[in-house]
């Protein structure tokens, strides 16, 4: 089945969906499996091995903290940051960890129990991690490998490479390509959003779907507002200063002085994207859209629609449903993992989703929506993932702002046309996948190339 809107838009914590949320989810899942097999009682120690991208940029992405919190029973969607900090401090001070938060207490030493394998890569995916449960004699009781494949999604070795599935009943429109999506919508005489709506109400009641869509928008809005209130430097060694509050104050002063600027709307879009991604970089709560590294792009474009086009609840729901349909195509046929295909799989996919969502909300037809999504990705092909110091700060924060503006422009280009164009969205998705496969690993979230090595850390 295609990924649904609530699979692609999830509440989580920064700074990374694949390097923070994924490992936390994997740790919690490993312990649940042990508990179901009644194997927790004999466990004296749990060892975690991080491979390739998780190991090379994991410290900057707080992967070790995420693993510990997952083993301690925390989940990304429900985590209380203050409680998590207290638990981490207690584990560090006492050298003991309560498995799953409620299970037996075991000795834990991060320096001994989290192994960083550097450039060693498991064959399936660069974001691999292995858990081992050991008894008091050091014998392995259980072992499992997981892969964090982007957007907070986690699979084990048996699940890797299988067609993406979601929990719940079968949906009526199991599209596997943009061509199929357009054909199904045309056959039914509905928009892409309406087709996605029919899929969603096969899993939940209409009231639950609407409430969930509204909750996604509200969470995005809350994240923007939190970011606008914060000041100071982001965590990590780069000493990157937050800019959202200062930009907000300046834009507000310009409004009060009635300064005319025909491009002022873009300043606000930039601001909103910066605000969210500064929150993400600080470890705050964000909505994966479809990843944390690209979390600011869709909220910025959605607020642009809401504020500058007098959007309402129905328009916002149309935006999110349409964006999710496009995101599902990338997840199924390419990747949304920066470690696998570079930032074209994160900011590039978010840009494509946002362009499609905005086009739909503004009344574009299905052909124009597909065209907008294609335009947006076509001009993100080859985008590298090269975070300085392994931190989701430079160039990631500004890249979201640039991507948001690009999404708006792609939508405007598509709406001026009739939907007819030379390169299809399916061909662009296939090209993005092939480009990611051809891309040197130093440009795929390893901090071994690009800006990560050509800019001196502060």
C-alpha positions, 0 to 999 in steps of 0.5 A: 500500500502507498504510505498514508498522510499520517505515515509521512507527517509524524510528530517527532523530535529533532535534529534528524528523523533518520539519525534521531527518531529512527534509532530511538524507534529501533531501540524501543522496538528491539526491547518490545520484541525481547519482552514479547519473547519473555527474554528481558529477565536474563538480560544483563547488558544491551550493546548497540553498534552504529554503522556508516552514516549513523556512525559518521554523523551520529554524534552531531545528530544525537544518535547515541542519546536517541538509542539510549532513550529508545532502550529506556522506553521513549518513543519520538511521538510521545517523548517529553523532552524534560523527562528525557533529559532527566533520564539521560542524566540519571543513566550517566550518573548511575551507570544503570538503565531501566530497560523499556522504562519498566523492565529490569535494570541493567548496567550501562556505559555509553562508551562501552555499550555504543560502538561506532563503526565509522565507514563500515557499511551494512550492504542493505543501507547506510543507516544500519544499527545492530542491537545485542542483548547479553546475559551476565556471562556475555553470551548473546541472548538476542540480536537484531539489525535495523535500518533507519530508511528516512522520515523516521521509518525503521525496518529490520533485515527481513522487511528491508526491500519489501514493498512499503506497507502500513498498518491497517486495512487495504486501501481502495487505490493502491497506486504505485506511480504518478501515472497510475495515480493520475489514471485512477483519479481521472477514472473516478473523476476526483482530484488527487486529494479526494483520492487520498481522502478515500484511502485515508477513510478506509483506515480511519473515520472521516472525523478522525482524518479531518482531526488528524489533518488539522492537528498536523497543521496546528503542530506545524504552526506551533513549531513556527511560533516556538521558533520565533520566540527563541534566541541564542546559539544552537547546540553543537560546536558551530555556534550558529546563532538563531535568526528567526526572532531577529528576522521576525522583529525586523519584518514587523518593524517594516510593516509598522513603517508601511515599507512597500516591498513587492517581494515581502511575502518571500521574506515571511516564507524564509522566516517561517522555514528558518524558524522550524529548522532552528527548532529542529536543530535544537532538538525541539518537536517538529513534524517530519515532512517528510523528514526532520532535515526538511521539516521547515519547508512544508510548514512555510509554504502551507502558512504562505497559502493560509496567510497570503491566499486566505486559506481555510481548513478545507484548503489546508487539508487539500494541501496536506493530502496532495503533498502526501500522495506525492511523498508516497511516490518518492518513498515507494520508488526512490528514497527520502533518506539523505544518507541514501540519495543525498539532500535531493531525497529530503529537501528535494522531496519536500519541495516537490510535495509542497509545490504539489500541495500549494497547486492543489490548494490554489485550485490547480487540476491534477495535471498541473499538480503533477507538473508542479511536483515534477518542476520542483524536483527537476531543479533539486536533482543532485542536491548533496547532503553535506552537513558541517560537523554532522549537525543539521544546521549549515547548510540545512536550515537555509536550504529549507528556506530556499526550497520553500521559495522554489516550491512556490515558484514551481507551483506558479509555473505549473498554474500558468500552464495547462499541465502538459510538459516534456518530463513526467514526474515518474521519470524525474523520480527514477532519475532522482533515484539513479542520481542518488545511486551514482552520487559519491558517498561523501555527499550523502550525510557522511560529512566527508565532502562538500561544505562539511570539509571545505568550511572550517568549524567555529 
